[in-house]
Amino acid sequence: MKPDYTNLVKYCVERLVDEPDSVSVDSRTDRSGAYINVTVAPNDVGKVIGRNGRIVNALRSLVSSVGAKQRQRVYVKVVSD
């Protein structure tokens, strides 16, 4: 059974932003790994990225550790609306 990274990422990001209704998470998978695109409101991008990228790097580490159990690479990208 493959893990559902989108639910994990959406859960974490919705708790960080001011506008949780504007959060959308898309994912696609190919041979090289799973790609997750997180779309948030323009004024929430900084909150998801964090100072010096600390929050987004922590999110990437969390998702990568889940993917490592399945021997799958996971990439997270944050974009604004």
For each residue, the residues with C-beta under 8 A, 3 or more apart:
1:
2: 29 70 72
3: 8 66 67 69 70
4: 7 8
5: 8 9 27 34 36 63 66 67 74
6: 9 10 25 26 27 36
7: 4 10 11
8: 3 4 5 11 12 62 63 66
9: 5 6 12 13 25 36 38 59 63 76
10: 6 7 13 14 23 25 38
11: 7 8 14 15
12: 8 9 15 16 59 62
13: 9 10 16 17 23 25 38 40 48 59
14: 10 11 17 20 23
15: 11 12 20
16: 12 13 44 47 48 55
17: 13 14 20 22 23 40 41 44 47 48
18: 41 43 44 47
19: 22 23 40 41 43 44
20: 14 15 17 23
21:
22: 17 19 39 40 41 44 81
23: 10 13 14 17 19 20 38 39 40
24: 38 39
25: 6 9 10 13 36 37 38 39
26: 6 36 37 39
27: 5 6 34 35 36 37
28: 34 35
29: 2 33 34 35 72
30: 33 35
31:
32: 73
33: 29 30 67 72 73 74 75
34: 5 27 28 29 67 72 73 74 75
35: 27 28 29 30 75 77
36: 5 6 9 25 26 27 63 74 75 76 77
37: 25 26 27 77 79
38: 9 10 13 23 24 25 48 76 77 78 79
39: 22 23 24 25 26 79 80 81
40: 13 17 19 22 23 44 45 48 78 79 80 81
41: 17 18 19 22 44 45 80 81
42: 45 80 81
43: 18 19 46
44: 16 17 18 19 22 40 41 47 48 80
45: 40 41 42 48 49 78 80
46: 43 49 50
47: 16 17 18 44 50 55
48: 13 16 17 38 40 44 45 55 56 59 78
49: 45 46 53 55 56 78
50: 46 47 53 54 55 56 57 58
51: 54
52:
53: 49 50 56 57
54: 50 51 57 58
55: 16 47 48 49 50 58 59
56: 48 49 50 53 59 60 76 78
57: 50 53 54 60 61
58: 50 54 55 61 62
59: 9 12 13 48 55 56 62 63 76
60: 56 57 63 64 74 75 76
61: 57 58 64 65
62: 8 12 58 59 65 66
63: 5 8 9 36 59 60 66 67 74 76
64: 60 61 67 68 73 74
65: 61 62 68 69
66: 3 5 8 62 63 69 70 74
67: 3 5 33 34 63 64 70 72 73 74
68: 64 65 71 72
69: 3 65 66
70: 2 3 66 67
71: 68
72: 2 29 33 34 67 68
73: 32 33 34 64 67
74: 5 33 34 36 60 63 64 66 67
75: 33 34 35 36 60
76: 9 36 38 56 59 60 63
77: 35 36 37 38
78: 38 40 45 48 49 56
79: 37 38 39 40
80: 39 40 41 42 44 45
81: 22 39 40 41 42
